Amino acid sequence: MMDLTPLIYLVDDDERVLRALHRLLASAGYEVATYANAEDFLDQHCPERPGCAVVDLNLPGVNGFGILSVLSYFSPVTETFRRLSGQ
């Protein structure tokens, strides 16, 4: 049987960001999975499992917009929230 516990997916190429966000969210009781690149996330993401993806838009290779495009294709109910920074 598939696990339907919501999962927070973190995708960022900065290990420090991944560690800090993982610690923060896990300490609040969330189940968290971290990925250093888009390809690993897309290979392991399960569209049937509810969750939230927090994605670095400026990833090398397939960037955050590419991830959002793939997620929208497989999950038409995907909600998208973007926060852009000047970095």
DRENMAR-201015 format. One line per field, with one value per residue (C-alpha): residue number from 1; residue in three letters; y, x, z. Coordinates in Angstrom, 3 decimals. Layout:
N
pos = NUM  ...
code = Ala  ...
yy = Y  ...
xx = X  ...
zz = Z  ...
This chain:
87
pos = 1  2  3  4  5  6  7  8  9  10  11  12  13  14  15  16  17  18  19  20  21  22  23  24  25  26  27  28  29  30  31  32  33  34  35  36  37  38  39  40  41  42  43  44  45  46  47  48  49  50  51  52  53  54  55  56  57  58  59  60  61  62  63  64  65  66  67  68  69  70  71  72  73  74  75  76  77  78  79  80  81  82  83  84  85  86  87
code = Met  Met  Asp  Leu  Thr  Pro  Leu  Ile  Tyr  Leu  Val  Asp  Asp  Asp  Glu  Arg  Val  Leu  Arg  Ala  Leu  His  Arg  Leu  Leu  Ala  Ser  Ala  Gly  Tyr  Glu  Val  Ala  Thr  Tyr  Ala  Asn  Ala  Glu  Asp  Phe  Leu  Asp  Gln  His  Cys  Pro  Glu  Arg  Pro  Gly  Cys  Ala  Val  Val  Asp  Leu  Asn  Leu  Pro  Gly  Val  Asn  Gly  Phe  Gly  Ile  Leu  Ser  Val  Leu  Ser  Tyr  Phe  Ser  Pro  Val  Thr  Glu  Thr  Phe  Arg  Arg  Leu  Ser  Gly  Gln
yy = 0.000  3.456  5.857  8.814  10.804  14.276  14.798  18.012  17.740  20.104  20.592  22.805  22.499  24.276  21.605  24.215  25.299  21.684  20.883  24.005  23.599  19.863  20.474  23.216  21.271  17.926  19.607  20.848  17.263  17.171  14.300  15.738  14.425  16.344  16.359  18.140  18.332  18.188  14.875  12.991  14.581  13.779  10.185  9.572  11.790  9.921  12.019  10.026  10.948  14.270  16.825  20.138  20.857  23.701  24.218  26.411  28.089  28.574  24.934  23.932  21.653  21.265  24.374  24.966  26.081  22.783  20.896  22.915  22.171  18.412  18.461  20.360  17.793  14.806  16.510  18.911  20.010  21.272  24.681  26.914  29.600  31.418  33.601  35.144  36.714  38.983  36.339
xx = 0.000  1.265  2.257  -0.143  1.583  2.331  5.997  7.965  10.468  13.446  15.463  18.553  22.165  23.362  23.940  23.766  20.291  19.115  20.461  18.993  15.542  15.504  16.320  13.701  10.894  11.709  11.783  8.249  7.156  7.149  8.481  11.165  13.134  16.130  17.609  20.718  19.474  16.345  17.163  17.326  14.087  12.229  13.527  12.301  9.196  5.913  3.093  0.427  1.841  0.591  3.243  4.883  8.033  10.333  12.570  15.586  14.700  18.374  19.488  22.168  20.939  17.180  16.236  13.323  11.046  11.747  10.720  7.497  6.749  7.176  5.106  2.311  2.282  1.923  -0.227  -2.737  -3.828  -0.331  -0.434  2.533  3.868  7.021  9.312  12.033  15.135  17.731  20.431
zz = 0.000  -0.921  1.844  1.750  4.486  3.063  2.240  1.806  -1.048  -0.865  -4.066  -3.867  -4.974  -1.801  0.861  3.646  2.570  2.378  5.857  7.462  5.907  6.631  10.308  10.613  8.957  10.606  14.025  13.321  12.686  8.886  6.809  4.530  1.540  0.156  -3.340  -4.612  -8.212  -10.331  -11.955  -8.644  -7.475  -10.706  -10.685  -7.133  -6.897  -6.539  -8.076  -6.217  -2.808  -1.436  -0.707  -1.274  -3.288  -2.257  -5.268  -6.022  -9.319  -10.257  -10.265  -12.780  -15.558  -15.247  -13.280  -10.931  -13.752  -15.515  -12.373  -12.131  -15.769  -15.252  -12.042  -13.792  -16.599  -14.262  -11.610  -13.134  -9.660  -8.869  -7.220  -7.914  -5.620  -6.604  -4.591  -6.678  -5.239  -6.750  -6.394
